[in-house]
Amino acid sequence: MDKLGPLWSFLVFVFIFTQKARVNGSTNTAGNDNVLGVIGAIIDNSSRVGKEESVAMKMALEDFYVKFNQRLVLDIRDSQRQPIQAALEAKNLISAQVQAILGPQTWEETSLVADIGSKTRTPILSFADTTPKWAPERWPFLLQASPNEFKQMKAVAAIVESWEWRQVTVIYEDRDSFASRVLPHLSNALREVGAEISQLVALPPFASSSLSKDLERLKEGQCRVFVVHLSLSLSDRLFEMAKRKKMMEKDYVWITTDPITSLVHAMNATTISNMQGILGVKSYLPETGGHFKVFHRRFHKRFSSEHPEEDNHEPDIFALKAYDAAWIVAIAMRESKKVSRLLLEKVVHSDFHGLSGKVEFIDNKLVPVNIFQIVNVMGKSYRELGFWSDGQGFSENLTENAAYNSSMRVLGQVFWPGAPLYTPSGWTLPISSNPLRIGVPVGSLFKEYVSVKHQSESNISFTGFAIDVFKETLEKLPFYLPYELFPFNGTYNDLVEQIHLKIFDAVVGDVTIVARRYQHAEFTHPYTESGLVMIVPVISKTSNRAWLFTKPFTMAMWILTAVINLYNGFVIWLLERNNCPELKGSVLNQMGMLIWLAFNTLFSLNGNRLHSNLSRMTMVVWLFVALVIMQTYTANLTSMLTVQHLGPTVTDVEALKSSNAIIGHCTGSFLSKYLVDVLHFNANNIKNFTSIEAFSQALETQEIAAAFLEVPLANLFLAKYCKGFTIAGPTYKVGGFGFAFPKGSPLVSSITEALLKVSESGRLHELENNMIAAAKCEDVEPDKETPSLSPNSFLVLFILSGGTSTVALLVYIFCLDKSMLRRKIMWRLMKAAMRHWRRQKQRFSRRVSNVAESACNSPYTFDPQNRI
């Protein structure tokens, strides 16, 4: 028995060493000359991700040995998902002289391991999906071997946008780096699509009673869209508790990210049943190619043998990324001869298509993934709805002819929690506040808008245009919204502040939308016209009539009439000057006759004194035009003399301020501050009024020079007092009337949409017309001022007259040219005849002279007295 003791001890030692070697992934080939080096790995052996990574890395080094006949030892250590433990294991691996370390999975672990690896110049290929931008500068030997999740957040935002949800609640693990690194990207992506994060819920990584309290608080809130970014173990507890609290039923929406969705295939039946109806975003797993099929078959067989406790043996993206990372390091070690800096450079310059897709490093980080898969958990597993590609949108497949759309609706019907036949709205009324408490102003100056009457202590009636519009809006909502109206006697600013103080859930009334009130509430789209106007009394504008005779025509009309008169007079003068001696004489006399002809035409035809048909034609057309113009002028002048014209007593704000006039506005409104701060009135010159009758009386008695009202109230005021007052000056831009709700309330978008439906249907215009008609003034509103006539009213007549005169002038010039041409020809003929006659005469004279000269010189000159 004593002899068996040493043998038994030896067998126990061998067994322990073998088990340790098996766990660490190393073999008994340490003495083999073909061993190229040692690669360390830090994973969480208790998690599904760690198990898949362990198997995949071993397979990668085995494939490396088959291809290059060089062996690498894989030394795997368990971090137990504890940063301190990961750091201790990293020190142990470096002491064992590993050339590189793969892992760990979380950034908290990676940051400690990277600090140790950089001191010893050992490359660290982290599987953490987030790494700060400054990490490569601080730890140059740290590489991120897993694509970051930033693009995944855009996919989540695209889902939210597709179903028109405006608020989401984010649930994440408290120790994770999600809050500091990924969350800002999710917030920005949601903001780009018009949504926002309404609440953040950080869950502790261990079992805690706070989970139940957090879910209870979320259930009592309004938001029903939850984005979940947790580890698999924590998500199991979350969905189990959510189902127990009936938060996996209709009207709820759950969206999970890659750490959960990529492991849905490995979840047991109980977990799947707790997650019915969730939408998930997972990294795209390229399942094509012969390499993947061989890997898939080998992985399935090996994983089932090493981890028989797991129900599913299919690989996911974590296994593929671990395989590619191990292959990268193996190839780099083969080419770098175990030199740390050269090994790092070889890894950084890796560029190939691995099992997980494109493998390339930029700034020490693996290039981001641009394609994600959208899945929907239902039944015993999940359904693949389609894909989301960055920059392109959603598609049912990834073929070359795939059709992309910005909305997820193209992927077909989604199975929502509780299996409702409709798409969840994403929000609901708070369970603790049914119905809504709505505040209504009591002191409204215009009872047509809001009227609160106390018929008894328990019976209060609320009527008016604002109340009617609100009721019509509620009828357009796709859901029932219970409410109660409560009177509020105070200023409008105080009324809006009651929402912030949680005394009221909303405010309905003639409440103007102004920037200062956004501190306490959020407003819907305005249901009235926006603007601020000045109302003043009117006075007669015809008290000074000295130049009234010029008003029927505009200045341009007078000038054009004078020009056409002078032009026609000039034409007639030119045509008649050769036939009429009166039109000749000195220049001054001719100019006087021209002007006389121009304006005499307006009163007399003078046909008997005209000698040219062209003159008569011009005169007839111009007399017709002059007759029309004179009759129109007479009619317009008569209208101006007989009709009363009213105008504002004050035309602009500057006149009020320069005269230090008193002005008025409604009590309790925002206008008091606006008139002082924006329009710069003296605060002592501003009076408040509590009734519309007091407004009218103050304006009539000149107690105030002007009243400032919002446009909808001004329209109502003028409808009742239509004769004595008018709007003067510009319209100042301020917000119209709107309904107020708490800041961030999801009711705002729904109420605004319903309000727009009321407006587009014409019902809002009908209600406003009914209100104006009920307050319509019995007096006839004064006629508008008779406008002065411009040349546009007589354009055709001016063209006719001017054209006729021009034609006559052209004909006259043409005839004159022909006559002058004829005279020139006759003169030329006469000159030619005279020149010809002169030449003939000169030629005859020369001949006679020559004969006489010859006779004198001859000896046989004939002498009558000496005959032969």
ChimeraX attribute file (.defattr): number of C-alpha atoms within 10 A of each C-alpha:
attribute: neighborCount
match mode: 1-to-1
recipient: residues
	/A:1	4
	/A:2	6
	/A:3	7
	/A:4	9
	/A:5	9
	/A:6	10
	/A:7	11
	/A:8	11
	/A:9	11
	/A:10	12
	/A:11	11
	/A:12	12
	/A:13	12
	/A:14	12
	/A:15	12
	/A:16	12
	/A:17	12
	/A:18	15
	/A:19	12
	/A:20	13
	/A:21	16
	/A:22	14
	/A:23	15
	/A:24	18
	/A:25	19
	/A:26	19
	/A:27	14
	/A:28	10
	/A:29	12
	/A:30	14
	/A:31	7
	/A:32	10
	/A:33	9
	/A:34	13
	/A:35	15
	/A:36	18
	/A:37	20
	/A:38	23
	/A:39	25
	/A:40	26
	/A:41	29
	/A:42	31
	/A:43	26
	/A:44	23
	/A:45	19
	/A:46	12
	/A:47	15
	/A:48	18
	/A:49	22
	/A:50	24
	/A:51	19
	/A:52	25
	/A:53	31
	/A:54	26
	/A:55	21
	/A:56	27
	/A:57	25
	/A:58	21
	/A:59	20
	/A:60	21
	/A:61	23
	/A:62	17
	/A:63	14
	/A:64	18
	/A:65	17
	/A:66	11
	/A:67	9
	/A:68	10
	/A:69	13
	/A:70	18
	/A:71	22
	/A:72	24
	/A:73	22
	/A:74	24
	/A:75	23
	/A:76	27
	/A:77	25
	/A:78	19
	/A:79	25
	/A:80	16
	/A:81	20
	/A:82	13
	/A:83	19
	/A:84	15
	/A:85	18
	/A:86	26
	/A:87	23
	/A:88	15
	/A:89	20
	/A:90	27
	/A:91	16
	/A:92	14
	/A:93	23
	/A:94	19
	/A:95	9
	/A:96	13
	/A:97	14
	/A:98	21
	/A:99	21
	/A:100	28
	/A:101	28
	/A:102	27
	/A:103	34
	/A:104	30
	/A:105	22
	/A:106	22
	/A:107	23
	/A:108	18
	/A:109	23
	/A:110	25
	/A:111	21
	/A:112	17
	/A:113	27
	/A:114	31
	/A:115	18
	/A:116	19
	/A:117	24
	/A:118	16
	/A:119	11
	/A:120	13
	/A:121	21
	/A:122	24
	/A:123	26
	/A:124	30
	/A:125	29
	/A:126	30
	/A:127	27
	/A:128	23
	/A:129	22
	/A:130	21
	/A:131	25
	/A:132	10
	/A:133	12
	/A:134	9
	/A:135	17
	/A:136	17
	/A:137	11
	/A:138	12
	/A:139	19
	/A:140	20
	/A:141	25
	/A:142	28
	/A:143	28
	/A:144	27
	/A:145	27
	/A:146	28
	/A:147	22
	/A:148	19
	/A:149	21
	/A:150	20
	/A:151	21
	/A:152	28
	/A:153	21
	/A:154	23
	/A:155	28
	/A:156	22
	/A:157	24
	/A:158	23
	/A:159	25
	/A:160	25
	/A:161	19
	/A:162	16
	/A:163	15
	/A:164	15
	/A:165	23
	/A:166	24
	/A:167	25
	/A:168	26
	/A:169	19
	/A:170	21
	/A:171	21
	/A:172	24
	/A:173	20
	/A:174	14
	/A:175	14
	/A:176	20
	/A:177	19
	/A:178	20
	/A:179	18
	/A:180	11
	/A:181	16
	/A:182	20
	/A:183	18
	/A:184	14
	/A:185	19
	/A:186	25
	/A:187	18
	/A:188	17
	/A:189	22
	/A:190	25
	/A:191	15
	/A:192	14
	/A:193	18
	/A:194	15
	/A:195	19
	/A:196	21
	/A:197	21
	/A:198	16
	/A:199	15
	/A:200	15
	/A:201	17
	/A:202	18
	/A:203	20
	/A:204	16
	/A:205	15
	/A:206	10
	/A:207	11
	/A:208	11
	/A:209	9
	/A:210	11
	/A:211	18
	/A:212	15
	/A:213	11
	/A:214	14
	/A:215	17
	/A:216	14
	/A:217	10
	/A:218	18
	/A:219	20
	/A:220	14
	/A:221	17
	/A:222	18
	/A:223	26
	/A:224	22
	/A:225	24
	/A:226	23
	/A:227	21
	/A:228	22
	/A:229	22
	/A:230	24
	/A:231	17
	/A:232	19
	/A:233	14
	/A:234	18
	/A:235	21
	/A:236	19
	/A:237	16
	/A:238	21
	/A:239	20
	/A:240	18
	/A:241	17
	/A:242	20
	/A:243	15
	/A:244	12
	/A:245	14
	/A:246	12
	/A:247	22
	/A:248	24
	/A:249	17
	/A:250	18
	/A:251	20
	/A:252	24
	/A:253	25
	/A:254	22
	/A:255	22
	/A:256	22
	/A:257	22
	/A:258	22
	/A:259	20
	/A:260	22
	/A:261	26
	/A:262	24
	/A:263	19
	/A:264	22
	/A:265	18
	/A:266	19
	/A:267	20
	/A:268	14
	/A:269	13
	/A:270	11
	/A:271	17
	/A:272	23
	/A:273	18
	/A:274	21
	/A:275	27
	/A:276	25
	/A:277	27
	/A:278	24
	/A:279	27
	/A:280	26
	/A:281	25
	/A:282	24
	/A:283	24
	/A:284	21
	/A:285	18
	/A:286	13
	/A:287	12
	/A:288	9
	/A:289	9
	/A:290	9
	/A:291	11
	/A:292	16
	/A:293	12
	/A:294	10
	/A:295	18
	/A:296	18
	/A:297	12
	/A:298	13
	/A:299	20
	/A:300	15
	/A:301	13
	/A:302	16
	/A:303	20
	/A:304	15
	/A:305	11
	/A:306	11
	/A:307	15
	/A:308	11
	/A:309	8
	/A:310	14
	/A:311	13
	/A:312	17
	/A:313	19
	/A:314	17
	/A:315	24
	/A:316	22
	/A:317	23
	/A:318	24
	/A:319	23
	/A:320	24
	/A:321	23
	/A:322	31
	/A:323	25
	/A:324	24
	/A:325	26
	/A:326	28
	/A:327	21
	/A:328	23
	/A:329	24
	/A:330	25
	/A:331	17
	/A:332	22
	/A:333	25
	/A:334	16
	/A:335	13
	/A:336	16
	/A:337	12
	/A:338	17
	/A:339	15
	/A:340	18
	/A:341	14
	/A:342	15
	/A:343	23
	/A:344	25
	/A:345	15
	/A:346	19
	/A:347	25
	/A:348	19
	/A:349	15
	/A:350	16
	/A:351	13
	/A:352	12
	/A:353	11
	/A:354	19
	/A:355	22
	/A:356	24
	/A:357	16
	/A:358	15
	/A:359	22
	/A:360	19
	/A:361	19
	/A:362	12
	/A:363	13
	/A:364	23
	/A:365	23
	/A:366	20
	/A:367	17
	/A:368	19
	/A:369	20
	/A:370	17
	/A:371	22
	/A:372	22
	/A:373	25
	/A:374	26
	/A:375	24
	/A:376	23
	/A:377	24
	/A:378	20
	/A:379	14
	/A:380	15
	/A:381	17
	/A:382	20
	/A:383	15
	/A:384	13
	/A:385	21
	/A:386	19
	/A:387	24
	/A:388	30
	/A:389	21
	/A:390	15
	/A:391	11
	/A:392	13
	/A:393	18
	/A:394	31
	/A:395	24
	/A:396	20
	/A:397	16
	/A:398	15
	/A:399	8
	/A:400	6
	/A:401	7
	/A:402	11
	/A:403	14
	/A:404	19
	/A:405	16
	/A:406	17
	/A:407	18
	/A:408	25
	/A:409	14
	/A:410	16
	/A:411	17
	/A:412	10
	/A:413	12
	/A:414	22
	/A:415	20
	/A:416	25
	/A:417	23
	/A:418	16
	/A:419	16
	/A:420	13
	/A:421	11
	/A:422	12
	/A:423	16
	/A:424	18
	/A:425	20
	/A:426	21
	/A:427	21
	/A:428	18
	/A:429	19
	/A:430	15
	/A:431	11
	/A:432	9
	/A:433	12
	/A:434	12
	/A:435	14
	/A:436	16
	/A:437	19
	/A:438	22
	/A:439	24
	/A:440	27
	/A:441	23
	/A:442	20
	/A:443	21
	/A:444	24
	/A:445	22
	/A:446	17
	/A:447	16
	/A:448	17
	/A:449	21
	/A:450	23
	/A:451	21
	/A:452	19
	/A:453	13
	/A:454	11
	/A:455	9
	/A:456	8
	/A:457	6
	/A:458	7
	/A:459	8
	/A:460	14
	/A:461	14
	/A:462	17
	/A:463	15
	/A:464	18
	/A:465	20
	/A:466	26
	/A:467	19
	/A:468	15
	/A:469	21
	/A:470	19
	/A:471	11
	/A:472	19
	/A:473	21
	/A:474	18
	/A:475	14
	/A:476	17
	/A:477	16
	/A:478	10
	/A:479	11
	/A:480	10
	/A:481	13
	/A:482	11
	/A:483	14
	/A:484	11
	/A:485	18
	/A:486	18
	/A:487	18
	/A:488	18
	/A:489	14
	/A:490	13
	/A:491	17
	/A:492	25
	/A:493	17
	/A:494	14
	/A:495	24
	/A:496	27
	/A:497	20
	/A:498	20
	/A:499	23
	/A:500	17
	/A:501	11
	/A:502	11
	/A:503	13
	/A:504	22
	/A:505	22
	/A:506	26
	/A:507	28
	/A:508	23
	/A:509	25
	/A:510	28
	/A:511	26
	/A:512	25
	/A:513	22
	/A:514	16
	/A:515	10
	/A:516	10
	/A:517	20
	/A:518	16
	/A:519	12
	/A:520	18
	/A:521	22
	/A:522	21
	/A:523	25
	/A:524	19
	/A:525	19
	/A:526	18
	/A:527	21
	/A:528	21
	/A:529	14
	/A:530	18
	/A:531	18
	/A:532	21
	/A:533	21
	/A:534	26
	/A:535	25
	/A:536	27
	/A:537	24
	/A:538	19
	/A:539	16
	/A:540	12
	/A:541	14
	/A:542	15
	/A:543	8
	/A:544	8
	/A:545	11
	/A:546	8
	/A:547	7
	/A:548	12
	/A:549	15
	/A:550	14
	/A:551	17
	/A:552	23
	/A:553	20
	/A:554	15
	/A:555	15
	/A:556	13
	/A:557	18
	/A:558	15
	/A:559	13
	/A:560	15
	/A:561	16
	/A:562	13
	/A:563	13
	/A:564	18
	/A:565	22
	/A:566	17
	/A:567	19
	/A:568	27
	/A:569	25
	/A:570	19
	/A:571	22
	/A:572	24
	/A:573	23
	/A:574	16
	/A:575	21
	/A:576	19
	/A:577	14
	/A:578	12
	/A:579	13
	/A:580	13
	/A:581	9
	/A:582	12
	/A:583	18
	/A:584	16
	/A:585	10
	/A:586	8
	/A:587	9
	/A:588	9
	/A:589	12
	/A:590	16
	/A:591	16
	/A:592	12
	/A:593	17
	/A:594	22
	/A:595	17
	/A:596	14
	/A:597	21
	/A:598	24
	/A:599	16
	/A:600	15
	/A:601	18
	/A:602	18
	/A:603	10
	/A:604	11
	/A:605	15
	/A:606	13
	/A:607	14
	/A:608	7
	/A:609	11
	/A:610	17
	/A:611	15
	/A:612	14
	/A:613	12
	/A:614	20
	/A:615	23
	/A:616	19
	/A:617	15
	/A:618	23
	/A:619	27
	/A:620	17
	/A:621	18
	/A:622	26
	/A:623	18
	/A:624	13
	/A:625	18
	/A:626	21
	/A:627	14
	/A:628	13
	/A:629	17
	/A:630	12
	/A:631	11
	/A:632	15
	/A:633	19
	/A:634	12
	/A:635	11
	/A:636	19
	/A:637	19
	/A:638	13
	/A:639	15
	/A:640	19
	/A:641	13
	/A:642	8
	/A:643	14
	/A:644	16
	/A:645	18
	/A:646	20
	/A:647	19
	/A:648	19
	/A:649	18
	/A:650	20
	/A:651	15
	/A:652	13
	/A:653	16
	/A:654	14
	/A:655	11
	/A:656	16
	/A:657	16
	/A:658	9
	/A:659	9
	/A:660	14
	/A:661	17
	/A:662	20
	/A:663	28
	/A:664	25
	/A:665	23
	/A:666	23
	/A:667	19
	/A:668	20
	/A:669	19
	/A:670	19
	/A:671	21
	/A:672	19
	/A:673	13
	/A:674	13
	/A:675	18
	/A:676	15
	/A:677	12
	/A:678	9
	/A:679	13
	/A:680	13
	/A:681	23
	/A:682	15
	/A:683	14
	/A:684	10
	/A:685	14
	/A:686	18
	/A:687	16
	/A:688	17
	/A:689	16
	/A:690	15
	/A:691	15
	/A:692	17
	/A:693	12
	/A:694	12
	/A:695	21
	/A:696	20
	/A:697	12
	/A:698	18
	/A:699	20
	/A:700	16
	/A:701	10
	/A:702	15
	/A:703	15
	/A:704	21
	/A:705	22
	/A:706	26
	/A:707	25
	/A:708	20
	/A:709	20
	/A:710	25
	/A:711	22
	/A:712	20
	/A:713	21
	/A:714	20
	/A:715	17
	/A:716	22
	/A:717	24
	/A:718	20
	/A:719	19
	/A:720	19
	/A:721	19
	/A:722	18
	/A:723	17
	/A:724	18
	/A:725	22
	/A:726	20
	/A:727	23
	/A:728	20
	/A:729	15
	/A:730	13
	/A:731	14
	/A:732	14
	/A:733	12
	/A:734	17
	/A:735	19
	/A:736	21
	/A:737	24
	/A:738	24
	/A:739	26
	/A:740	29
	/A:741	26
	/A:742	24
	/A:743	15
	/A:744	15
	/A:745	20
	/A:746	21
	/A:747	18
	/A:748	19
	/A:749	16
	/A:750	19
	/A:751	21
	/A:752	20
	/A:753	17
	/A:754	20
	/A:755	25
	/A:756	17
	/A:757	17
	/A:758	21
	/A:759	18
	/A:760	11
	/A:761	11
	/A:762	10
	/A:763	14
	/A:764	21
	/A:765	15
	/A:766	12
	/A:767	17
	/A:768	17
	/A:769	11
	/A:770	12
	/A:771	17
	/A:772	19
	/A:773	13
	/A:774	12
	/A:775	15
	/A:776	16
	/A:777	16
	/A:778	11
	/A:779	10
	/A:780	8
	/A:781	13
	/A:782	13
	/A:783	10
	/A:784	10
	/A:785	14
	/A:786	15
	/A:787	13
	/A:788	16
	/A:789	19
	/A:790	16
	/A:791	18
	/A:792	10
	/A:793	11
	/A:794	15
	/A:795	10
	/A:796	12
	/A:797	18
	/A:798	19
	/A:799	12
	/A:800	15
	/A:801	23
	/A:802	18
	/A:803	14
	/A:804	20
	/A:805	26
	/A:806	16
	/A:807	13
	/A:808	20
	/A:809	20
	/A:810	12
	/A:811	13
	/A:812	18
	/A:813	14
	/A:814	12
	/A:815	11
	/A:816	12
	/A:817	12
	/A:818	12
	/A:819	12
	/A:820	12
	/A:821	12
	/A:822	12
	/A:823	12
	/A:824	12
	/A:825	12
	/A:826	12
	/A:827	12
	/A:828	12
	/A:829	12
	/A:830	12
	/A:831	12
	/A:832	12
	/A:833	12
	/A:834	12
	/A:835	12
	/A:836	12
	/A:837	12
	/A:838	11
	/A:839	11
	/A:840	11
	/A:841	11
	/A:842	11
	/A:843	11
	/A:844	10
	/A:845	10
	/A:846	10
	/A:847	10
	/A:848	10
	/A:849	10
	/A:850	10
	/A:851	10
	/A:852	10
	/A:853	10
	/A:854	10
	/A:855	12
	/A:856	11
	/A:857	9
	/A:858	9
	/A:859	7
	/A:860	8
	/A:861	10
	/A:862	12
	/A:863	8
	/A:864	7
	/A:865	6
	/A:866	6
	/A:867	6
	/A:868	6
